[in-house]
Amino acid sequence: MVSFFRKAILFSLVCFSFNTLIGQKTWSSISSTEDLYANHEALLLHLFDELNLDYPGLEKVKQSFQAGEIVKAGDYLLDYFETNGYANHLRKEQPPRSNQTVAAADTILKDVFTIQEVKAKVPYGEDGHRDWYYKGPNNDREWAWLSNRHQQLNQVLTTYFKTGNPKYAIYIDLFLRDFILKSQPYPEKKTRGSIWRGLEVSFRAKVWPRIFYSLINSEYLSDATKLLILSSLPDHGDYNRKYHAAGNWLTMELSGLTSIATNFPEYKRSEKWFAYAAEKMAESMVDQVYPDGVQKELTAHYHYVALKNFEEFKNTCGLVNRKVSESYVQTIESMYDYAAKSLRPNGYIPLNNDSDLMYHRDNILRGAKDFKRPDWEYIASNGQVGVKPSTTSFFYPWAGQLISRSDYEMDAHWSFFDVGPWGSGHQHNDKLHLSISAFGDDFLVDAGRFAYSGEVAKKFRSYALSSQAHNTIAIDGKGQEKGPRIVAAPLDDTHYKITSEYDFATGSFEDFIDLEGTVKHQRSLFYLRGQFWIVVDRVITDRPREIETFWHWHPKCEIEQVNQMIQAKRGTGNLRISPVGPGKFDLQRINGREPDLQGWYSPSYNVYEENTVTTYKTKIDGNQTIVWLIQAAEGEVDLIQSKIVAESDEAIELELKTDQVSFQLSIPYFDSGKLVFKKH
């Protein structure tokens, strides 16, 4: 049922449209409490309806409101917020006035926003308001959503306090007044519109309190705008309380709800909102995070999003002397542990599923300080400070991810091998994918996420999700189907083995899109620390097949082909892939192919470029094992002679020789206990 105040707001909006024609003030000229009451009475009344007027310090507000002196009550309310001393962590001393400017902030003042690498100017509508539904030049709804999170105002606010130039605070004032009035009426239902969607609501719920309290004593944030913020925040709280989603969305939405509840205890529902958020955040953490510390979407980017919001909730509680459980803190620590140990030597996170190539070295160093973890500090600093971890590589049995390293130096080998479930969200069909970095640079890469909607997504999204965009295989031209979203138990130690000399992991997949008959792809990875990787692909099939193996290279790699061998040069490093054994392949190098997309790379949302993909095709009559030797070196790659010695249904035996040493290996397809490694 629509409340009296909601009906009043609707009525006032209709009246406002009419009254504008007969001379009442436009939104941009409303500045005082009296102006707001004269033009949007219902919004002001809605605010008082949401306040606990018995809250200590609001005595004059209550008295005036009950006497029908609404304007006076509004002014008393602002006096209270100016002087009550609450939310001191957000309050700031106003800077001395100056004419200093900052170019980046000046661009925002022209309503030019850069959202996910796409810059555009927000147009104005015929009603004089900015078009808050504008989707940017790519017609991407994500552009509208993210611009309505108001994170651009954080930059403008920071610039104001840095320079003291009034124009930055004045822009914030007009921006918020425009937005809040245009956002009316609050829909009181779950929507996916550009303004009222849970994520955008939650982000604004964290940005606005910072603006409100830091500018509460500023002459440049008008009384009308302050009251509009106070009037709209309860709607934001109501939305995040009633219409939140699950997964990492819930984490973000309840983080916003907590921001309102703790920064504005004067609202009637603040205590209940906080209690609800605390209960659900704890439940969500258990539901979202595997016991090995990996968020169940199994996407490095969204792992950090969830971690950040769980941690933000803990920190918010600390600011208001509320405690979270020990298990809650321990889970945050385990999430940091994964983030630290999966970090590339160059400070970037893995690029897997719907991730961007994000730099998180500084975040890990901050977490190391907060949790007193010198081992994370050692990892993130490339061994410059901290304490060296007891092992160099790590396997996450619930996530099914092997992170291999040669050491912790900046020029170390690093690889990411996925034998886990599909993931609970933001998934790609990429099981058994392998990424490799060495000498500070990426060589073998995941293609990335490109975009979720708009023109970029229309062209690239299906490619981004496909197996063909990853370092795995296609069978008869078919990529992987969706796999299991989550698992009820971890992989046991038959799937992996880590020693001081080498790492090993193995996994399989057998559900391919529209593929006739039965087939299973088993992939085992052996990494000899500081030396080389061996990839063993075993295909078990009921009929002849065509197998295509994809190796995706970073765009900056210079690719050379010698017979069946591919070598990539980048910076001071080289990475070489060679098939082992007598098999013959149709080897192709593909760059930026269209319309059957192949050879494209996206390091971040809306950013893409051509890269080289080398594909190896071969026809098999029945069960077949294909072996790949991958070597990394600074300068020339040493020649390793390799051959297949024997093969069975359980393992393949290899011999590798250099001028100085030889290796005998028996690499199993499915049981780490059967791995044999000898060095002579």
C-alpha positions as CSV (number, residue, x, y, z in Angstrom):
1,M,0.0,0.0,0.0
2,V,1.3,3.5,-0.9
3,S,1.7,5.6,2.3
4,F,0.1,9.0,2.8
5,F,3.5,10.6,2.4
6,R,4.2,8.8,-0.8
7,K,0.8,10.0,-2.2
8,A,1.7,13.4,-1.0
9,I,5.0,13.3,-2.9
10,L,3.3,12.2,-6.1
11,F,0.8,15.0,-5.7
12,S,3.5,17.6,-5.0
13,L,5.4,16.5,-8.1
14,V,2.4,17.0,-10.3
15,C,1.7,20.4,-8.6
16,F,5.4,21.4,-9.0
17,S,5.2,20.8,-12.8
18,F,2.1,23.0,-13.0
19,N,3.4,25.6,-10.6
20,T,6.6,26.0,-12.5
21,L,4.5,27.3,-15.3
22,I,3.0,30.0,-13.1
23,G,6.2,31.2,-11.6
24,Q,7.2,28.9,-8.7
25,K,10.9,28.3,-8.3
26,T,12.8,25.8,-10.4
27,W,14.8,23.1,-8.8
28,S,18.1,25.0,-9.3
29,S,16.9,28.1,-7.4
30,I,15.6,26.2,-4.4
31,S,18.1,26.8,-1.6
32,S,16.5,27.4,1.8
33,T,14.3,25.4,4.1
34,E,11.5,27.8,3.2
35,D,12.0,27.2,-0.5
36,L,11.9,23.5,-0.1
37,Y,8.8,23.6,2.0
38,A,7.1,25.9,-0.5
39,N,7.9,23.8,-3.5
40,H,8.3,20.2,-2.1
41,E,6.3,20.2,1.2
42,A,5.8,16.4,1.0
43,L,9.5,15.6,0.8
44,L,10.1,17.7,4.0
45,L,7.2,16.0,5.8
46,H,8.5,12.6,4.7
47,L,11.8,13.4,6.4
48,F,10.1,14.2,9.7
49,D,8.0,11.1,9.4
50,E,11.3,9.0,9.2
51,L,12.9,10.7,12.2
52,N,12.7,9.6,15.8
53,L,11.8,13.0,17.2
54,D,12.4,11.7,20.7
55,Y,16.1,11.2,19.9
56,P,18.3,13.3,22.3
57,G,19.0,16.7,20.9
58,L,15.9,16.9,18.7
59,E,13.6,18.5,21.4
60,K,13.3,21.8,19.5
61,V,12.7,20.0,16.3
62,K,9.9,18.0,17.8
63,Q,8.3,21.0,19.4
64,S,8.3,23.1,16.3
65,F,7.1,20.2,14.1
66,Q,4.2,19.4,16.5
67,A,3.3,23.1,16.4
68,G,3.0,23.0,12.7
69,E,6.1,25.2,12.2
70,I,7.7,23.0,9.6
71,V,10.3,25.5,8.3
72,K,11.5,26.3,11.8
73,A,11.6,22.5,12.6
74,G,13.8,22.0,9.4
75,D,16.1,24.8,10.5
76,Y,16.4,23.4,14.0
77,L,17.2,20.0,12.5
78,L,20.1,21.4,10.5
79,D,21.3,23.3,13.6
80,Y,21.3,19.9,15.4
81,F,23.4,18.3,12.8
82,E,25.8,21.2,12.6
83,T,26.5,21.0,16.4
84,N,25.7,17.6,17.7
85,G,29.3,16.2,17.3
86,Y,28.2,12.9,15.8
87,A,30.0,11.2,13.0
88,N,33.2,12.9,13.8
89,H,35.1,10.6,11.5
90,L,33.3,12.2,8.5
91,R,33.4,15.9,9.7
92,K,36.0,18.2,8.3
93,E,37.2,21.7,8.9
94,Q,36.3,23.9,6.0
95,P,39.3,24.9,3.8
96,P,40.4,28.5,3.3
97,R,38.9,29.9,0.1
98,S,41.1,30.0,-3.0
99,N,40.9,30.0,-6.8
100,Q,43.0,26.9,-7.3
101,T,41.7,24.3,-9.8
102,V,42.3,20.7,-10.7
103,A,41.8,19.7,-14.3
104,A,40.3,16.3,-13.7
105,A,37.7,17.7,-11.3
106,D,37.0,20.6,-13.7
107,T,36.1,18.0,-16.4
108,I,33.5,16.5,-14.0
109,L,32.1,20.1,-13.4
110,K,31.3,20.1,-17.2
111,D,29.2,16.9,-16.5
112,V,31.8,14.8,-18.4
113,F,32.1,11.5,-16.5
114,T,34.5,8.7,-17.3
115,I,32.8,5.4,-16.5
116,Q,34.7,2.1,-17.0
117,E,37.1,3.8,-19.4
118,V,34.4,5.5,-21.4
119,K,34.1,9.3,-21.3
120,A,30.8,11.1,-22.1
121,K,29.0,14.3,-21.3
122,V,25.6,13.8,-19.6
123,P,22.9,15.8,-21.5
124,Y,20.1,17.8,-20.0
125,G,16.5,17.1,-20.6
126,E,13.7,19.5,-21.5
127,D,12.7,19.7,-17.8
128,G,16.1,21.3,-17.0
129,H,17.4,18.2,-15.2
130,R,20.4,16.2,-16.2
131,D,19.4,13.0,-18.0
132,W,20.1,10.5,-15.2
133,Y,19.1,7.7,-17.5
134,Y,21.8,8.5,-20.1
135,K,23.7,5.3,-21.1
136,G,26.7,6.8,-22.7
137,P,28.0,6.6,-26.2
138,N,27.9,2.8,-26.3
139,N,24.3,2.7,-25.2
140,D,25.5,0.7,-22.2
141,R,23.1,0.5,-19.2
142,E,26.2,-0.1,-17.0
143,W,27.3,3.4,-17.9
144,A,24.1,4.8,-16.5
145,W,24.1,2.6,-13.4
146,L,27.7,3.4,-12.5
147,S,27.4,7.1,-13.1
148,N,24.5,7.1,-10.6
149,R,26.6,5.7,-7.9
150,H,28.0,9.2,-7.5
151,Q,31.6,8.2,-7.0
152,Q,32.6,11.1,-9.2
153,L,31.4,13.4,-6.4
154,N,34.1,11.9,-4.1
155,Q,36.7,13.2,-6.5
156,V,35.0,16.7,-6.6
157,L,34.7,16.7,-2.8
158,T,38.4,15.8,-2.3
159,T,39.3,18.5,-4.8
160,Y,37.3,21.1,-2.8
161,F,39.1,20.3,0.4
162,K,42.4,20.3,-1.4
163,T,41.9,23.7,-3.1
164,G,39.2,25.5,-1.2
165,N,37.7,26.6,-4.5
166,P,33.9,27.1,-3.8
167,K,33.0,26.0,-7.3
168,Y,33.5,22.4,-6.4
169,A,31.2,22.5,-3.4
170,I,28.7,24.5,-5.4
171,Y,28.7,21.8,-8.1
172,I,28.0,19.1,-5.5
173,D,25.1,21.1,-4.1
174,L,23.4,21.6,-7.5
175,F,24.2,18.0,-8.6
176,L,22.6,16.4,-5.6
177,R,19.6,18.7,-5.6
178,D,19.0,17.9,-9.3
179,F,19.4,14.2,-8.8
180,I,17.3,13.8,-5.6
181,L,14.4,15.8,-7.0
182,K,14.6,13.9,-10.4
183,S,14.8,10.6,-8.6
184,Q,11.3,11.1,-7.1
185,P,9.1,9.3,-6.5
186,Y,10.8,6.5,-4.6
187,P,9.3,3.4,-6.3
188,E,8.9,1.2,-3.1
189,K,9.6,-1.9,-5.2
190,K,12.6,-3.8,-6.6
191,T,13.6,-2.3,-10.0
192,R,16.6,-2.4,-12.4
193,G,16.2,1.2,-13.5
194,S,19.1,3.5,-13.9
195,I,18.4,5.3,-10.6
196,W,16.7,2.8,-8.3
197,R,18.8,-0.4,-8.4
198,G,20.3,-2.0,-5.3
199,L,24.0,-1.5,-6.1
200,E,23.6,2.2,-7.0
201,V,21.4,2.8,-3.9
202,S,24.1,1.2,-1.7
203,F,27.0,3.2,-3.2
204,R,25.1,6.5,-2.8
205,A,24.3,5.5,0.8
206,K,28.1,5.6,1.4
207,V,28.9,8.7,-0.7
208,W,26.2,11.0,0.6
209,P,27.0,10.7,4.4
210,R,30.6,11.8,3.6
211,I,29.3,14.8,1.7
212,F,26.6,15.7,4.2
213,Y,28.9,15.7,7.3
214,S,32.0,17.1,5.7
215,L,30.0,20.0,4.2
216,I,27.4,20.4,7.0
217,N,29.0,23.7,8.1
218,S,29.7,24.9,4.6
219,E,28.0,27.9,3.2
220,Y,28.1,26.3,-0.3
221,L,25.9,23.3,0.5
222,S,22.4,24.8,0.7
223,D,20.0,24.0,3.4
224,A,17.6,22.7,0.8
225,T,20.2,20.1,-0.4
226,K,21.1,19.1,3.1
227,L,17.4,18.4,3.9
228,L,16.9,16.6,0.6
229,I,19.8,14.3,1.5
230,L,18.2,13.6,4.9
231,S,14.8,13.0,3.2
232,S,16.1,10.6,0.6
233,L,18.5,8.5,2.7
234,P,15.6,6.7,4.5
235,D,14.3,5.6,1.1
236,H,17.8,4.3,0.3
237,G,17.8,2.4,3.6
238,D,14.3,1.0,2.9
239,Y,15.4,-0.2,-0.6
240,N,18.5,-1.9,0.6
241,R,16.7,-3.5,3.5
242,K,13.7,-4.8,1.6
243,Y,14.9,-5.4,-2.0
244,H,18.5,-6.5,-1.7
245,A,19.8,-9.5,-3.7
246,A,22.2,-12.3,-2.6
247,G,25.9,-13.0,-3.1
248,N,28.3,-10.1,-3.4
249,W,25.4,-7.8,-4.3
250,L,23.9,-8.4,-0.8
251,T,27.3,-7.6,0.7
252,M,27.4,-4.3,-1.1
253,E,23.8,-3.4,-0.5
254,L,23.9,-4.2,3.2
255,S,27.2,-2.3,3.5
256,G,25.2,0.7,2.3
257,L,22.4,0.0,4.7
258,T,24.9,-0.1,7.5
259,S,26.3,3.3,6.5
260,I,22.9,4.9,6.9
261,A,22.1,3.1,10.1
262,T,25.3,4.0,11.8
263,N,25.8,7.5,10.5
264,F,22.2,8.6,11.1
265,P,20.9,6.9,14.3
266,E,18.2,9.6,14.4
267,Y,16.1,7.7,11.9
268,K,13.4,5.6,13.4
269,R,14.5,2.4,11.7
270,S,18.3,2.8,12.1
271,E,18.6,0.3,15.0
272,K,16.6,-2.3,13.2
273,W,18.4,-1.7,10.0
274,F,21.8,-2.2,11.7
275,A,20.6,-5.4,13.5
276,Y,19.3,-6.8,10.2
277,A,22.5,-6.0,8.3
278,A,24.7,-7.5,11.0
279,E,22.7,-10.8,11.0
280,K,22.6,-11.0,7.2
281,M,26.2,-10.1,6.6
282,A,27.3,-12.8,8.9
283,E,25.0,-15.3,7.2
284,S,26.1,-14.1,3.8
285,M,29.8,-14.5,4.6
286,V,29.2,-18.2,5.4
287,D,27.2,-18.6,2.3
288,Q,29.6,-16.7,0.0
289,V,33.0,-17.8,1.1
290,Y,34.5,-21.3,0.9
291,P,36.5,-22.6,3.9
292,D,39.7,-22.0,1.9
293,G,38.9,-18.3,1.8
294,V,37.9,-18.0,-1.8
295,Q,34.6,-16.2,-2.6
296,K,32.3,-18.7,-4.4
297,E,32.0,-16.7,-7.7
298,L,35.7,-17.7,-8.2
299,T,36.4,-14.4,-9.9
300,A,39.4,-12.5,-8.6
301,H,37.8,-9.1,-9.2
302,Y,34.5,-10.0,-7.3
303,H,36.4,-11.8,-4.6
304,Y,38.0,-8.4,-3.8
305,V,34.6,-6.6,-4.1
306,A,33.1,-9.0,-1.5
307,L,36.2,-8.7,0.7
308,K,36.1,-4.9,0.6
309,N,32.5,-4.8,1.7
310,F,32.8,-7.4,4.4
311,E,35.8,-5.4,5.7
312,E,34.0,-2.1,5.3
313,F,31.2,-3.4,7.5
314,K,33.7,-4.5,10.2
315,N,35.3,-1.1,10.1
316,T,32.0,0.8,10.2
317,C,31.0,-1.3,13.3
318,G,34.3,-0.3,14.9
319,L,33.7,3.4,14.4
320,V,30.4,3.2,16.4
321,N,31.8,0.7,19.0
322,R,30.0,-2.3,17.7
323,K,31.8,-5.6,17.5
324,V,31.6,-8.4,14.9
325,S,32.3,-12.0,15.7
326,E,35.7,-13.5,15.8
327,S,34.7,-15.9,13.0
328,Y,33.7,-12.9,10.8
329,V,37.2,-11.4,11.3
330,Q,38.9,-14.7,10.6
331,T,37.0,-15.1,7.3
332,I,38.1,-11.6,6.2
333,E,41.7,-12.7,7.0
334,S,41.3,-15.9,5.0
335,M,40.0,-13.9,2.1
336,Y,43.0,-11.6,2.3
337,D,45.2,-14.6,2.5
338,Y,43.9,-15.9,-0.9
339,A,44.2,-12.4,-2.4
340,A,47.8,-12.1,-1.2
341,K,48.9,-15.5,-2.3
342,S,47.2,-15.3,-5.7
343,L,48.8,-11.9,-6.5
344,R,51.0,-11.8,-9.5
345,P,54.6,-10.7,-8.9
346,N,53.8,-7.4,-10.7
347,G,51.1,-6.6,-8.2
348,Y,48.1,-7.5,-10.3
349,I,45.3,-10.0,-9.5
350,P,44.6,-13.0,-11.7
351,L,42.5,-12.2,-14.8
352,N,39.9,-14.9,-14.6
353,N,36.1,-15.1,-15.3
354,D,34.6,-11.5,-15.1
355,S,37.7,-9.8,-13.8
356,D,39.7,-6.8,-14.8
357,L,43.5,-6.7,-14.6
358,M,43.5,-4.7,-11.3
359,Y,46.6,-3.6,-9.3
360,H,46.2,-4.6,-5.7
361,R,49.7,-4.5,-4.2
362,D,48.9,-1.5,-2.0
363,N,45.7,-3.1,-0.8
364,I,47.5,-6.3,0.2
365,L,50.2,-4.2,2.0
366,R,47.4,-2.4,3.9
367,G,45.7,-5.7,4.8
368,A,49.1,-7.0,6.0
369,K,49.4,-4.1,8.4
370,D,45.9,-4.4,9.7
371,F,46.1,-8.1,10.3
372,K,49.8,-8.2,11.3
373,R,50.7,-10.6,8.5
374,P,54.3,-10.2,7.5
375,D,54.0,-13.1,5.1
376,W,51.6,-11.0,3.0
377,E,53.9,-8.1,3.2
378,Y,56.7,-10.3,1.9
379,I,54.6,-11.4,-1.1
380,A,53.3,-8.0,-2.0
381,S,56.7,-6.3,-1.7
382,N,58.5,-9.0,-3.7
383,G,60.5,-10.0,-0.6
384,Q,61.7,-6.5,0.2
385,V,60.1,-6.5,3.7
386,G,58.2,-9.0,5.9
387,V,58.7,-12.7,6.5
388,K,59.0,-15.3,3.7
389,P,56.0,-17.7,3.6
390,S,56.9,-21.4,4.3
391,T,55.9,-22.4,0.8
392,T,56.1,-20.8,-2.6
393,S,53.0,-22.2,-4.3
394,F,49.5,-22.7,-3.1
395,F,46.5,-24.9,-3.9
396,Y,42.9,-24.0,-2.9
397,P,41.0,-27.3,-2.7
398,W,37.5,-25.7,-2.6
399,A,38.2,-23.2,-5.4
400,G,40.2,-25.8,-7.3
401,Q,43.0,-23.3,-8.2
402,L,46.7,-23.9,-8.3
403,I,48.9,-20.8,-7.9
404,S,52.5,-21.7,-8.8
405,R,55.6,-19.5,-8.4
406,S,59.3,-19.9,-8.8
407,D,60.0,-17.5,-5.9
408,Y,58.7,-14.1,-4.7
409,E,60.9,-11.8,-6.8
410,M,59.5,-9.4,-9.3
411,D,60.9,-11.5,-12.2
412,A,59.5,-14.8,-10.8
413,H,57.5,-17.3,-12.8
414,W,53.8,-17.3,-11.9
415,S,50.9,-19.4,-13.2
416,F,47.2,-19.9,-12.5
417,F,45.6,-23.3,-13.2
418,D,41.9,-23.8,-12.7
419,V,40.5,-27.3,-12.0
420,G,37.6,-26.1,-9.8
421,P,33.8,-25.6,-10.2
422,W,32.2,-23.2,-12.6
423,G,31.5,-20.6,-9.9
424,S,28.3,-19.1,-8.4
425,G,28.4,-16.0,-10.7
426,H,30.3,-14.1,-13.3
427,Q,31.5,-17.4,-14.8
428,H,33.3,-18.2,-18.0
429,N,33.4,-21.7,-19.6
430,D,37.1,-21.9,-18.8
431,K,37.8,-25.0,-16.8
432,L,41.4,-26.3,-17.1
433,H,42.6,-22.9,-18.2
434,L,46.2,-21.9,-17.6
435,S,47.7,-18.4,-17.4
436,I,51.4,-17.7,-17.1
437,S,53.5,-14.6,-16.2
438,A,57.3,-14.4,-16.0
439,F,59.9,-11.6,-15.6
440,G,57.2,-9.1,-14.6
441,D,55.1,-9.6,-17.7
442,D,52.1,-11.6,-18.7
443,F,52.5,-14.1,-21.5
444,L,49.6,-16.6,-21.6
445,V,46.4,-14.8,-20.8
446,D,42.7,-15.1,-20.3
447,A,40.8,-13.0,-22.9
448,G,39.0,-11.0,-20.2
449,R,35.4,-9.8,-19.8
450,F,35.0,-7.0,-22.4
451,A,31.6,-5.6,-21.3
452,Y,28.2,-6.7,-19.9
453,S,25.9,-4.6,-22.0
454,G,25.9,-2.0,-24.8
455,E,27.7,-2.1,-28.2
456,V,31.0,-3.7,-26.9
457,A,29.0,-6.5,-25.2
458,K,26.9,-7.0,-28.2
459,K,30.0,-7.8,-30.2
460,F,32.3,-9.5,-27.7
461,R,30.3,-10.9,-24.7
462,S,29.6,-14.4,-26.1
463,Y,33.2,-14.7,-27.1
464,A,34.4,-13.6,-23.6
465,L,32.3,-16.4,-22.0
466,S,33.4,-19.1,-24.4
467,S,36.1,-21.8,-24.0
468,Q,37.6,-20.4,-27.2
469,A,38.6,-17.3,-25.3
470,H,40.7,-19.3,-22.9
471,N,43.8,-21.6,-22.8
472,T,41.9,-24.8,-23.0
473,I,40.6,-27.0,-25.9
474,A,37.6,-27.3,-28.2
475,I,36.3,-30.7,-29.4
476,D,34.8,-30.9,-32.8
477,G,34.6,-27.1,-32.7
478,K,32.6,-27.2,-29.5
479,G,33.5,-25.5,-26.3
480,Q,32.5,-26.3,-22.7
481,E,29.0,-26.2,-21.3
482,K,28.3,-24.6,-17.9
483,G,29.8,-26.6,-15.1
484,P,28.7,-27.1,-11.4
485,R,28.2,-23.7,-9.8
486,I,29.4,-24.6,-6.3
487,V,30.8,-27.7,-4.6
488,A,29.9,-29.4,-1.3
489,A,33.4,-30.7,-0.6
490,P,36.9,-29.8,-1.4
491,L,39.2,-31.7,-3.8
492,D,41.2,-34.3,-2.1
493,D,45.0,-34.6,-2.3
494,T,44.8,-36.9,-5.3
495,H,44.1,-33.8,-7.4
496,Y,47.2,-31.8,-6.3
497,K,50.7,-32.0,-4.9
498,I,53.1,-29.3,-3.9
499,T,56.8,-29.9,-2.9
500,S,59.8,-27.8,-2.7
501,E,60.8,-28.9,-6.2
502,Y,57.6,-29.0,-8.1
503,D,53.8,-28.4,-8.2
504,F,51.2,-30.7,-9.7
505,A,47.4,-30.5,-10.2
506,T,44.9,-32.4,-12.3
507,G,41.2,-32.0,-13.3
508,S,38.7,-33.0,-16.0
509,F,35.7,-31.9,-17.9
510,E,33.2,-33.9,-20.0
511,D,30.2,-31.7,-20.9
512,F,30.7,-29.9,-24.2
513,I,28.0,-27.8,-26.0
514,D,25.9,-29.9,-28.4
515,L,28.5,-32.5,-28.8
516,E,27.5,-35.9,-30.0
517,G,28.6,-39.0,-28.1
518,T,30.8,-39.0,-25.0
519,V,34.1,-37.4,-24.4
520,K,36.2,-36.4,-21.4
521,H,39.1,-33.9,-21.3
522,Q,41.6,-34.6,-18.6
523,R,44.4,-32.0,-18.0
524,S,47.4,-32.4,-15.7
525,L,49.9,-29.6,-15.0
526,F,53.4,-30.2,-13.8
527,Y,55.6,-27.2,-12.9
528,L,59.2,-27.7,-12.1
529,R,60.1,-24.7,-10.0
530,G,62.1,-22.2,-11.9
531,Q,62.4,-24.5,-14.9
532,F,59.4,-25.4,-17.0
533,W,55.7,-26.4,-17.2
534,I,54.4,-29.6,-18.7
535,V,50.7,-29.7,-19.7
536,V,49.2,-33.2,-20.4
537,D,45.9,-33.2,-22.2
538,R,44.2,-36.6,-22.2
539,V,41.1,-37.0,-24.4
540,I,38.9,-40.0,-23.8
541,T,36.3,-40.4,-26.6
542,D,33.9,-42.9,-28.1
543,R,34.6,-41.9,-31.7
544,P,37.0,-39.9,-33.9
545,R,37.3,-36.3,-33.0
546,E,39.0,-33.0,-34.0
547,I,40.9,-31.4,-31.1
548,E,41.8,-27.7,-31.1
549,T,44.1,-26.3,-28.4
550,F,44.1,-22.6,-27.8
551,W,47.1,-20.6,-26.5
552,H,46.2,-16.9,-26.0
553,W,49.2,-14.4,-25.9
554,H,49.4,-11.0,-24.4
555,P,49.1,-8.3,-27.1
556,K,52.6,-7.1,-26.4
557,C,54.2,-10.5,-27.1
558,E,56.1,-10.8,-30.3
559,I,55.3,-14.2,-31.7
560,E,57.7,-16.4,-33.7
561,Q,57.0,-19.8,-35.1
562,V,59.5,-22.5,-35.8
563,N,58.0,-25.7,-37.2
564,Q,55.5,-26.8,-34.4
565,M,57.1,-24.6,-31.8
566,I,55.8,-21.1,-30.8
567,Q,58.0,-18.6,-29.0
568,A,56.8,-15.3,-27.5
569,K,59.1,-12.5,-26.7
570,R,58.2,-9.7,-24.3
571,G,60.6,-7.3,-22.6
572,T,63.6,-9.3,-21.4
573,G,61.6,-12.6,-21.3
574,N,60.7,-15.4,-23.7
575,L,58.1,-18.1,-23.3
576,R,58.2,-21.1,-25.6
577,I,55.5,-23.8,-26.2
578,S,56.4,-27.0,-27.9
579,P,54.3,-30.1,-28.4
580,V,56.1,-33.2,-27.2
581,G,56.0,-36.4,-29.4
582,P,55.5,-37.2,-33.0
583,G,52.0,-35.8,-33.5
584,K,51.3,-33.4,-36.3
585,F,49.2,-30.3,-36.0
586,D,47.6,-27.7,-38.2
587,L,49.0,-24.7,-36.4
588,Q,47.4,-21.3,-37.0
589,R,48.1,-17.8,-35.7
590,I,45.0,-15.7,-35.4
591,N,44.8,-11.9,-34.7
592,G,41.6,-10.0,-34.3
593,R,39.4,-12.3,-36.4
594,E,35.8,-11.3,-37.3
595,P,33.0,-12.1,-37.4
596,D,33.8,-15.5,-36.0
597,L,35.7,-13.9,-33.2
598,Q,39.1,-15.0,-32.1
599,G,42.3,-13.1,-31.1
600,W,40.9,-10.4,-28.9
601,Y,42.0,-9.3,-25.4
602,S,40.2,-7.1,-22.7
603,P,42.3,-6.1,-19.7
604,S,39.4,-4.1,-18.3
605,Y,35.8,-3.3,-18.9
606,N,35.1,-1.6,-22.3
607,V,38.8,-1.9,-23.2
608,Y,39.8,-4.3,-25.9
609,E,42.5,-4.9,-28.5
610,E,43.7,-7.5,-30.9
611,N,46.1,-10.2,-29.6
612,T,47.6,-13.3,-31.1
613,V,46.1,-16.7,-30.5
614,T,47.9,-19.8,-31.6
615,T,45.7,-22.8,-32.2
616,Y,46.8,-26.4,-32.7
617,K,44.4,-28.7,-34.5
618,T,44.7,-32.4,-34.9
619,K,42.4,-35.3,-35.7
620,I,42.3,-38.3,-33.4
621,D,40.7,-41.8,-34.0
622,G,40.2,-42.6,-30.3
623,N,41.7,-41.9,-26.9
624,Q,44.7,-39.6,-27.3
625,T,47.3,-37.8,-25.1
626,I,48.8,-34.6,-26.1
627,V,51.8,-33.2,-24.2
628,W,53.0,-29.6,-24.1
629,L,56.4,-28.3,-22.9
630,I,56.4,-24.6,-21.8
631,Q,59.7,-22.9,-21.0
632,A,60.4,-19.4,-19.8
633,A,63.8,-17.7,-19.8
634,E,65.4,-14.3,-19.9
635,G,67.1,-14.1,-23.2
636,E,67.4,-17.3,-25.3
637,V,65.5,-20.4,-24.1
638,D,67.7,-23.3,-23.5
639,L,67.0,-26.3,-25.7
640,I,65.4,-29.2,-23.9
641,Q,65.2,-32.5,-25.7
642,S,61.9,-34.2,-24.8
643,K,60.3,-37.4,-25.7
644,I,57.4,-39.7,-24.7
645,V,58.8,-42.9,-23.3
646,A,55.6,-44.8,-22.5
647,E,51.9,-44.3,-22.2
648,S,49.1,-46.1,-20.3
649,D,45.5,-45.4,-19.3
650,E,46.8,-43.9,-16.0
651,A,49.9,-41.9,-16.9
652,I,52.4,-40.8,-19.5
653,E,56.1,-41.2,-19.0
654,L,58.5,-38.5,-20.3
655,E,62.2,-38.0,-20.6
656,L,63.7,-34.5,-20.8
657,K,67.3,-33.6,-21.3
658,T,69.5,-30.5,-21.3
659,D,73.3,-30.4,-21.6
660,Q,73.6,-30.5,-17.8
661,V,70.7,-32.6,-16.5
662,S,68.0,-35.1,-17.4
663,F,64.5,-35.7,-15.9
664,Q,62.3,-38.7,-15.9
665,L,58.7,-38.1,-15.3
666,S,55.6,-40.2,-15.0
667,I,52.7,-37.7,-15.0
668,P,49.3,-39.2,-14.0
669,Y,46.0,-38.1,-15.5
670,F,44.0,-38.2,-12.2
671,D,46.0,-39.3,-9.1
672,S,48.9,-37.2,-7.7
673,G,50.1,-40.2,-5.7
674,K,51.2,-41.8,-8.9
675,L,53.5,-39.0,-10.0
676,V,57.1,-39.9,-10.3
677,F,59.9,-37.4,-10.7
678,K,63.6,-38.2,-11.0
679,K,66.5,-35.9,-11.8
680,H,69.9,-37.0,-12.9
